[in-house]
Amino acid sequence: MTTDFRYEPNWDSLQNYEVPQWFMNDKLGIFIHWGPYSVPAFDNEWYPRFMYRDEISRKGPNYHQHHTETWGHPSKFGYKDFIPLFKAENWDPAQWIDLFRKAGARYIVPVAEHHDGFPMYASTHTRWNAAQMGPKRDVCKELERETRAAGLKFGVSSHRAFNWRYYSYAPDFDTTDPGLEDLYNPPHPEDAPASWDFIQNWYARTLEMIDYFRPDVLWFDFGWHFDEFAPYRPQVAAYYYNRALEWGSEPVLQYKDKFPDGVAVYDVERGKLDDIRPHYWQTDTAVSYKAWSYIENDEFKSAATIIHDLIDIVSKNGNLLLNVGPRADGVIPAEASQLLLDLGAWLDVNGEAIYGTRHWERFGEGDTEVVVGHLTERSNQPFTAKDVRFTQKDGALYAITLGWPGSEAAIASLGSGSPVGGRVSGVSMLGSDEPIAWKQDENALTVSTPSRRPCDHAYTFKITLQG
C-alpha cells in the first residue's frame, strides 16, 4: 500500500487492496467472546435473544423457561439486569496476553460489540458500555495496550449489525420499555429491515471503533449482509483502508459474505475449505464446540483437533482465529487454558513449518475428506497419520503427518514420478536430532521415523529438494 493512494468506496477501487505479509506470516490469532451474556453461562452466547422466546431454540433448550425459573420472568429480570452482575472482578488483561503468547498467537481480536448491543469499550454513542456499566473498565482498550506492549497485532470485531433483529418484543417484556430503546431498539417486527436511525448509529459506531483502536484486524459478523447495509460495505472498507494509509499500518478487513474476492479477507465460521484458495482466507472457530462464550458444561475439543485444523488451514492458504470464552469474573477456564498451552507446546517444536510459510503446489494427501463451508466442523472426521499436509518456506518443504506414522511414512506426492515432486536431497524431523533414513522411488518418498517422538499430535518432516 502506498501513501499517495486513496481508496474510493466502490469495489473496483478496493480491488487495489493487498493482504499484508504480516497477516500471511502470523497464521494464528485469538478471538475473545466476553460480555454480560457470560453471566448466565447457559448453553450459548445467544442467551440474550432466546431468553425472550418461549420455544425450543435452534441452539438447543428452552432458554425462556430456564431464565424464568433461574432469574425470573423477563418482565422482572431482563437482559439489562445481567449487566450489573458482569463485574470482571478477577480480570487481569496482562495474564490473558501472556497465555495467548504462550499459545503461539500473533494477533488478538476481542469482540468489541456482540449482537446484544453492549460495547466492550468506551463508546460515545451509547451509555450501555463496559466502561460505564458492569466492569466499569474500557475492556478492549486495556487489551489493546497489553497486546501492543507484547509486540502482537490487535484487532476488534463488530457483531452489531444483527442487533436490530436480535431481540423479541412483547407487552410484558422489558424490551418494550420506552426507556430502554437505546439498548433493545424500538419495538418492531423481527424481520423488518433496519431503520435509517439504526443504520446511522451502526455506521457511527463502526467508524468510532476504527478511529479509537486503529485496529490491525477489523472483523465483521454476518449481520451486515442484509440488503439495507449494501451501500455501507464498500464505504466502511474504503474508510478503514484510507485511515490505515494515514497511520502507516497494514490493515486486514474480514467478512463472511457479500464481498467480491480480492477486496478483503474471507472468513469461514466453524468450517474449512477442501483445497487451496487463491485468495487468502481465515477460519474462525473456538476451543469448544457448543458456544463462543463461557458456558457451564461446555464440550471442549481435543488438542489434536485444534492443531490439525491449524495445519490443514495453513496448507490451504489460510489463517486460524481461535476463540476462548472467559468466565464473567475474567478467568479463562482451565480446560481452555490447557488447550492453548498444548497448542503452544506443539508450535514451539513445529512453528518453523507454520509461521511465515506459504502453501505448496498441493495442500496435502490422504483419505480424510474435509466438509466445506460455514458451521460444518462437526461433520468432519478426525484426521489420521496417513493424512499429510504441506507448507514451504525459504527453500524448504515441510510435510506434516497428522498422527504418528509408525516406523516409516510414505509420501506419494514426493515420489520421483509425481508431477509435483522433485529430487529429494535431505530429510529431517523438526524437534529431533536423530538422523532420518529415507529413500525416493517413483511411487513415494519413504521416510523412517526417529526412535523418540519429538512432540504430540502431528509431526513435521523438513525436506530439501534439489534445484
N, C-alpha and C positions, 0 to 999 in steps of 0.2 A: 504494500500500500504506500502511496506517495502523498506527501502533504499538500501538493498543488492540485489534487483531485477532489472534486466534490460529488458525492452520490446524489442522484435525483431520485425522488420517491416513485420509481417505476422499475419493473422487472428488468428491462433492457439495461438500464444503468447499473442495477445491482448485480448483473452478471459479471461485473468487473471485480467482484469480491473474490478473494482467495483465502482458503482456510490457512491460518498461520501455522508455521512449522512447530511452534511450541506445543500447540494442541496435538498435532500428529505425533509428536515425540513423547508427550507425557502419559498418554494411554489410559490412566486411571484417575477418576475423581470420586469424591464422596458427596452424596446427596443427603440432606437432613430434613426430615419432616417432624416439626415440633411446634406445638401450639396448644390452645385451650382444649382441642379435641383429644389431647394426651391425658386429660384428667379422667374422663370416664373410662378410657382404656378398654373399650368394648368392641371387639371384632374388627373394626376398621376405622380409618380416619374420616370416613364419610358419615360418621355418627351425627354431626350437626344436621345433615339432610334427613336421615332416616328416623331420627327421634321424633320427627313431626309426622310420620306416616304410619298409620296403624295397619301394617301389612307385612308380609314376609318379603324382605328386601331381596334384590338380586345379589346382594352381598352375603345373604345368609339368613340370620334370625330376625325376629320382630323387635327392632330397636325401640319402637314406641312402647311396647309392653315392658321391656326391660327398663326403659327410662322411667316410666310411671311407677314401677314397683321399687326402683332403686333410689330415684331422686325426687319423684313427684311428677304430677301431670304438667305438660308444657305450658299450661296457663299459670302455673305456680312456680315452676322451675324451668326456665328456658335456656337456650344455649348461652345467652349472655351471662347466666349465673355460674357458668363454669369458669369464667374469666378471673374472678377474684380468687378462685381455688388454684389457678395456674401461677404458682409462686416462684418456680425455678430456684428454690431455696438452697439447693446443693450444686448449683451450676458453676462450673469452672471452665471457661472457654479455652484457657491455655491447656488444660488437661485434655480436652477434646482434640485440639490440634496436635498435641503430642501423640495421641493414639492414632490419628489419621496419618501422620508422618510415618509412624512405625508400620502402618498397613501398606505403605508404599504409594499413597495417594499424592498426586501432584497438583490437584486443584480441588477446591471446596465450594459447594453450591448449596447453601441453605435455602429453604423455601421462605421467600420474603413475604408472600401473602398467599394463603391457600384459598380454596373456594369459600371458606367461612367468612371472609371479609375482614380478617383481623391481621393487619400488617405486623410483622415481627421486627419493625424498625420505627423510628420516629417520623412517621408520615405526617405531613402538614395538611393532608386532605381528609383526615378523619380523627375523631377523638378515640376511636376504638383501635388502639395500637399498643404494642408491648411496652413502649417507653412511658406511656401514661397509665396503663392498666396492667393487671396481672403482675408480671415480674417487675414492672416499672424500670425496665432496662432496655436500652437500644440493642436488642439481641444481635441483629445482623451486623450492625456497625462494630460491636465488640468482636464478633467473629472475624470481620474483615481485618481489623487491626492485628489480631493474633495470627491470622493466616498470612498476611503480607509480611509480618515480622519473622515468620518462619520460612520466608522465601518461596511460598507457594502462591499459585494463582487463585483468584477469588471470583466467584460468580453469585448471581441471585436468580431465583425462579419466581415467575408470576403465574398464579392459577386463578386470578381474579375474574377473568372474563366469564367464567361459568357461574360466578356468584349470582348473576341475575336470575338464573334458572335453578338455583340451589335449594332455596327454602320453600316450604309449603305454608299456605295461609288458611286459617280457619278462625271463626269469630272468637273462639276461646283459647287461641294460641297467643303467646307474646309476640309472635311475628307480625300480628296485625295492630300492635300498639303504635299509634302515630309518633310517639316519642322515640321509637326505636327504628324508624325508617332508615336512619343513617347507618345501621348495621344490617338490617334484613331487607332493605329496599321497600318501596311502596307495594302493597299487595297487588298482584297481577296474575293472569293465567300463566301456568308454568312454562308453556312453550311459546309464549309471546316473545317476539324479538326484543332485544334490549332497547330501552328507551334512549332518546338522544342525551338526556341528562346523565344516564348511567355510562354511556359510551364516552362522553366528555370527561367524566370523573375517572373512568378507567384509563383513558389516554393520558390525563394529567398525572395520575399515579405512576404510570409506566415511565413517562419522561422524568419525573422526580426520582424514581428508582435509579435510572440510568445516570443522572447527574450526581446523585448522592453517593453512589458506590463506585462509579467509574468501573463497572464490572468487566473482568476479562471474559466471562461467560454470562450470557443472558438467555435464560431457558424459559420457554413458554409451554404451558399445558394446552390441552385441546380446546379450551373454551372459545378462543378467538377464531375458530374455523367456521363459526356461523356467518351467514351471508352479510349481516349488518356490519361486521368487522372488516370486510374485504378491503375497503379503501385504506384502512389503517395498517394493514400488514406491511406494505412497502414503505409507508410513512415511518413506522417505527424502525424498520431496518435501516433506512437512509439516515434517520436521526442518530441512531446508535453508531453506525459506521462513521458518520461525519464527526461526531463528538470524539470518537476514538482517534481519528486523524488529528484532531486538535490536541489531544492528550499525549499523542505519540505511543498509544497502545495498539495491540493487535487483537481485535475482538472476535468472539465466537457467538453467533446467534443460533439458537437451536429451535427447531419446530417439529411438529408431528405430522402435519398435512397442510394442504392448500398453499404450498410454496413451490415454485418451479425448481428443478435441480440447478445447482451451481450458485445460488444466491445466499445460502446459509447451510447449516449442518443438520441433516435429517436425523431424528431421534426415534428409536423404536422402544416402546414401553413394554417391559417384561416379555421381550421376544428378541429374535435374532434374524439373521439372513442366512441363506444357504449357499452363498457364493460371494466372491469378491465384488464389492460395489465400487464402480469407478469414482464416484463422488464420495468424499469422506463422510462417515456417519458415526452414530453412537447408539448404544443400548443403555437405557436406564432401567435398573431393577433394584431389588432390595436383598438384604441378607436373610430375609424371611419371605414366606410365600403369602401369608394371609393379609398383611397390612403394610402400609408405608410408615405409619406412626406406631408408637408403642401401644401394644395391647396386651392384656393378660392372656396367657396360654397361646402365644404365637407359635407358628411352625417354622423353625429355623432351617435353613439349607445346610448342607454339609460344606466343609471347606473345599472338598474336591469339586463339588458343583460350581462353586464360585470361581475357583482357579481355572477350571476347564472352560467356563464361559468366557473369562478374560482372554485366554489363549485363542479360543475359537473366534472371538470377535476381532482381536488384533490381526489374526491371519487373514481376515476378510476386509481389512482397511478401515477398522473402526476402533472406537474407544469404549470403555465401560465406566458408567457413572453409577456407583454402588451406594444404595441408601441405607441409613440407620435411623431408627426411631427412638430418641431418648425418652425416658420417663418424664412425667410432669415436673419432678423436682430437679431435672437436669442431669440425671445419672444415666449413662448408656448401659443397657442391660448387659450382664456378664456374658451371656451367650453371644451377643453381637460383638462385644469387645474381643472375645476369644477368636471368633471367625476372622476379624480384622487382623489380629496378631498372627493367625495361621497364614493368611494371605501374604502378610509382610514377610514372614519367615521364608515362604516359597520364593518371593521376589528377591530376597537377599541372596539366594543362590542362583536364580534364573533370570533376574532382571535384565541382564545383558541381551536376552532373547526377546524382550518386550519393549523396554524403553528405547526410543529413537529408531526403532525398526520400521520397515515398510513391508507390505505384502510381497510375496514371491509370484512366480508365474502361475502357480495354482495354490489354493489355500491349504490343501492337505489331501489326505486319503483315508480310507476306512469305510466301514459299512454302516455306521450310525448316521442316520439322516436327521437333519435339523428342520423343524417346523418353522415356517416363515411368518413373520408379522407380529403386530401388537397382541399382547396378552395371550401368547401361545406357549410360554415356558413350561407350564405344567404338562404339556403334551409331548415334551421331549424325553427321549430315553437317555439313560446315562451313557457317557462315552466309555470306551474300553481301551485296553492297551494297544489294540490294533488300529485305533484312530490316531492319526499323526497330523500335526499342524505345522506349517512352515512360516518363518519370518526371515528377513535378511537385513544385514547392516554391515557397512564397512568391508565389503568383500566376503563376508562370512554368511553361510546359510545355516539356519537353525531348524532342526527337525525335532519337534516336541511330541513325545508319545504321551497319550492321556491315560497313563497307567503304567505299571512296571511290566516290561515286555518279557520278562523271564531271562533266560541266559543270552538271548540274542533278539534283535529286531531286524525285520526285513522291510526295507522301504522301496516299494516298487517305482515310485516317481524318480528315484535316483539310480535306477538300472541304466546301464550304458545304452540300452535300446530305447529308453524313454525319450519322447520328443522334447521334454523339458529338462532332462537330466544333463549332466556334464561329466567330465572325467574327475573323479574324486582324488584329492591328493593328501587328505588328512582328516581324521575324525577324533574328537574328544567329547567328554561329557562334562557339562558345567557342574561345578562343585566337587569334582573328583580329580585326583591326581594320578589315578591309575591309567596306564597305557590302554588304549582301546584297539582291539584287533578288529579288522574289517576286511571285506572283500567285495568287489563290484563285478557283477557279470551283467549279461544282457537283461536279465529279469529284475534285478533288485540290487540295492546296496544292503549287504547283510553286516550288521554291527554287533559285536559281543558287548555285553554289559559288564560294568565293574563288579567286583565281589561285594561291595557295600553300596547301598543306595545313598546318594548324597542329600536326599530330601524326601518328601512325601508327595503323592498325588499326581505328579507329572514330571517328565524327565527330558532334558534337553541335550541332544547331540549337536555339537558345533562342527560344521562340515566345511572344509576348504575345497573349492573346485578349481581346477586348472583353467587358465585362460580367462 
